[in-house]
Amino acid sequence: MDYQKQFKNALLSQPNCILGKNGITNEFINHVNKLLKRYKVIKIKALKSVATKSNIKTLAYKISQLSNSYLIDVRGKMFILSLYDFN
């Protein structure tokens, strides 16, 4: 399956992971890394208690840096990470 189809599937599916009130912890990053190895493209939802409209992009970028992945898309409080760059 090519990565464009994986992106589309991730976009239309339920989130693989939820960023909760504990925020970005080592356990969360380890979980994201495991999911990325398994699925290559994952969708993460941030709860209201952690993310606002102003800081969701910052949170998504920080998670992508810590997990050595690429931030593909941010929509509302959800964002998509990938092991590969689509650009």
C-alpha positions in Angstrom: 0.0 0.0 0.0 1.4 3.4 -0.9 1.7 6.2 1.6 -1.0 8.3 0.0 -3.5 5.6 0.7 -2.2 5.1 4.2 -2.6 8.9 4.8 -6.2 8.7 3.5 -7.0 5.7 5.7 -5.6 7.5 8.8 -7.5 10.6 8.0 -10.8 8.8 7.8 -10.2 6.4 10.7 -10.6 6.7 14.4 -7.5 8.1 16.3 -4.8 5.5 17.1 -3.8 7.4 20.2 -5.2 10.0 22.6 -3.0 12.7 24.2 -4.5 13.1 27.7 -4.2 15.3 30.7 -0.7 14.0 31.6 0.6 15.5 28.4 3.7 14.4 26.6 5.5 11.8 28.8 8.1 9.2 28.0 5.5 6.5 28.1 3.4 8.4 25.5 6.3 8.9 23.2 7.2 5.2 23.5 3.6 4.3 22.6 3.7 6.6 19.6 6.9 5.0 18.4 5.4 1.5 18.7 2.3 2.6 16.7 4.5 4.3 14.0 6.5 1.1 13.6 3.4 -0.9 13.2 1.2 1.4 11.1 3.7 3.9 9.5 1.0 6.6 9.6 -1.0 7.3 12.8 -3.6 9.8 13.9 -3.5 11.3 17.4 -6.3 13.2 19.2 -5.5 15.7 21.9 -8.1 16.3 24.6 -9.4 19.7 25.5 -7.6 19.6 28.9 -4.2 19.6 27.0 -4.7 21.4 23.7 -6.1 24.7 22.7 -6.4 26.1 19.2 -3.3 28.2 19.8 -1.0 25.4 21.1 -2.1 22.3 19.1 0.5 22.9 16.4 3.3 23.3 18.9 2.3 20.1 20.7 2.1 18.2 17.4 5.5 19.5 16.3 7.1 18.6 19.6 5.7 15.0 19.5 7.0 14.6 15.9 10.4 15.8 17.0 10.5 13.5 20.0 9.3 10.5 18.0 11.6 11.2 15.0 8.6 11.4 12.7 7.0 13.8 10.3 4.0 16.0 11.1 1.7 15.6 8.0 -1.5 17.3 9.0 -3.2 19.2 11.8 -7.0 19.5 11.8 -8.7 20.8 14.9 -7.4 18.8 17.9 -6.2 15.9 15.7 -3.0 15.5 13.9 -1.3 12.9 11.7 2.3 11.6 12.0 4.2 9.5 9.6 7.6 7.8 9.5 8.0 9.0 5.9 7.8 12.5 4.4 5.1 12.9 1.8 6.6 16.0 0.3 
